[in-house]
Each structure stands twice: as structure tokens, then as C-alpha cells.
Amino acid sequence: MSSGNKIFVFSPKKIQYLLTVVHDIKVLIADEVLPRRKDYTFYYPTLDEKPARNMWKSSATIEMLFSTWQIIKYKIHPDIPNSNDFGIIVFYSKEGKEQEEFQYLIDYLFHYQLINTASKIYIRLANAEKYASTNFSSARDEYKNRFDKEDEVVKKLEDIEFDSITTIIKEFSEMEIGMESK
């Protein structure tokens, strides 16, 4: 290995989570929620003093895969040239045990102006515990109470779709991965 290279080790739990996300992306494409591959991308906020990324050709970095959430940005009307209408799908890796987790996520969406600019927002949990949807609703309600009931932001918050997704379980064979020999 040459100097400066990094090795990243994924735990079985992280591999299971990422397989679940990949499976869900395939389901969303089959259900026509996500468009064809060239019309969605991993979302990265524009960072100060950094060169801008190509908005529609960003692959997931290792740092993104290790983070708490991964965001996909997709074109809602990919067949309409120059349409800026987009949605986002947030894949959330934690269980949603605390309302504060979702307050932090909503803070992120506000900070990067995704609440205001995205036409559609989905939040999808792969490892949701039984009260995750209630915790999300409570966090969302807390934000809604900060605004006038007629404010457009309240409608945008109400329109966020929250779902737990089917967990994919991968069984690893010690023989297949070379940890056991005959």
C-alpha cells in the first residue's frame, strides 16, 4: 500500500445498513419515485471556499457512507428541460429513539435551505425503533410551532414523508469471505 492511502473497515451492521439503502433505492426506482440514474445524485451542500461539484454527477464518498445520513437529490420532472424542480430522499441510519435526533436533521435541512427549495422530501429509516415516527412528528411539530400557521414553511414541514424501510439481512459465509478454510 502506498503512503497516504487510507483503509476503511465497514462493520457488519454498516454493511447491512448500506445493503438496505441500495435495496430501497432499487424499490424507489421500480415504484417510479426515483427517476433513471442520470437524474438523481448524492447531495452535498455547497461549501464556502471549495470548488462547486457537478450538481448531477456526485457519487457517495466514503465519508458520506459513514455519516448518520445519506441524501439523494433527484429531478422531479427529468423530461422537462431546464426544470429546477427537485426532491430529496434522506436515508437515516439511526433508530430514531429521541426527538432530538430529528430536530438535528430538520436543523440541517433548514441550514442548507432544503426545506424551502426541495419540492418533495422523504425521510427513510432502515433501523427504526417503534416510536421513531412519533419522535419525528414531535420534532416536526416543534418546528411548526415556531412559524405562523399560514406560513409556507409549515406546509413544507407537513409534506415531509417519513417511512421505515425493509431491512435487508445479509448472511456472511466464513468460507466465502476467506475466514475459514476446509
N, C-alpha and C positions, 0 to 999 in steps of 0.2 A: 504494500500500500504506500502511495506517495505521500509526502509531507503535505499537510493542510487539508487532507480529506477527512471526512467525518463518517463515523459509523453510527447508524441509528438502529435501535433494537425495539421492536414492537412487542408488547406483551400479548398473550393470547386474548385477553379481554379487548385490547385495542384492535387486534386483527378481526375479532368477531364484530366489533362496532363498525369498522370500515367495510366489512363484507355486507353488513346490514344496510349501510348507506348506499353501497353500489347496487344492491338488490332493489332498494327503494327507488333509486334513480331510474332503473330499468322499468319498474312498475309505473312511475310517473310518465315516462316516455310512452309506454303502452297505453296508458289512460289519456294520453294527449294533453297532460298538464304541462310537461316539458316538451319543447319543440325538438327538431333534429339537432344533432351535435353542434353544428356551426352556429346555432342561435342561442346557445347558453354557455356560460363560463363560470369559473370560480371568481367570486367577488373579492377584490382588495380595495380598501379605501385609498384615495389619492393622498400620498404623504408629502408634507412640505419638504422642499429641497431634494426631492427624489425625482428621477425621470418618470414620466407617466407611462403606464403599461398600456398595451393594446387592450382596449375595453372588452373585446370579444374573443381573445385568444390567451387566456390565463389558465394555466394548469394549476393543480393544487401543489403547493410547496410542502416540504416535509414539516415546516413549522405550522402550516395550516392544519395538516393532518393530525398533529399532536395537540392542537388547541381544543378548547372546550366546544367550539362550534365551527362548522364549515358552511359557507354561504355560497349558493349558486344564484347567479343573476341570469335571467332569461328574457328573451324578447316575447312579448305577448302577441304581437302581430308581425311575425317574421316575414310575411309575404307583402307587407306594405313598406315600400322603400322610404327611408328617412323617418320611420316611426320611432319615436323615443320612448314608447310605452313599454315598461319592463316590470317584471315581478322578481321577487327573491324567495328562495327556499332556504331556511336556516335548519341545518341538521345539528341537533344539540345532543352532546354525549353524556351529560349528567342525568341524574334520575329525577330532578325537579322536586326534591324533598322540601325546599324552602322557597317561600315567596321572593326572598331577596335575590335568588338566582335569576329570576325572571325580571326583576327590577333592573338588575345589572344589564341583562340582554336588551331590555327596552331602552335603557340609557344609551347603549351602543347604537341602536337603531336611530335614536334621536340625534346623537352626536354626529353621525355620518349622514344625516338627513334622509335616511331611507324611509322613515315613516312618512315624510312629506313627498318624496319623489317616486317611490315604488307604487305601482298601481295595485299590486297584489303581494301579500306577504303570507307565507306559510311557515310555521314553526313545527318541526317534526322531531320527536324524541324517540330514540332507539331503545333506551333503557328506563322508560318512565315508570315511576312508582305510582301507586294507586291514587294519590292525591295531587299528582303533578298538574292535571288540568285545572283543579281548584286553585292551586297555588298560582298558576299562570293567570287565571281570571282575577284573582285578588290583586296581583301586581298590576294588571291592566286597569282594573277599576281605580286603583290608587292614582294612576296617571290620568285617567279620565276626569277625576275629581279636581285636578289642577286647572282644568280648562272650562270655559263656558259650555253648557250642554249643546249649544248650537255650533260650536267651533268645528271646523272641518277635521281637525286632529282627532276629535272624539270619534267621528265616523270612521276614520282610518284605523284607529285602535280597535274599534268594534269589529272591523272587517278582517283582522288578523285571524287566520285559521290555524288552530292548534290541534295536532294529532300525534298519537303514539303510533309507532310503526312496528311491523312484524320483525322480531329479532331473528337473525339467521345464526344458527349454531353450526360451527364447523368442527368436526371431529378430526383431530390430527392423529395419524398413524405414526408411531415412533419408528417403524420400519421405513415408511415412505420418506420421512424427513431425515433419515440417517442417524437417528439417536440410538437405534438398536440394530444389531446385526444378527444373522442367523446362527 
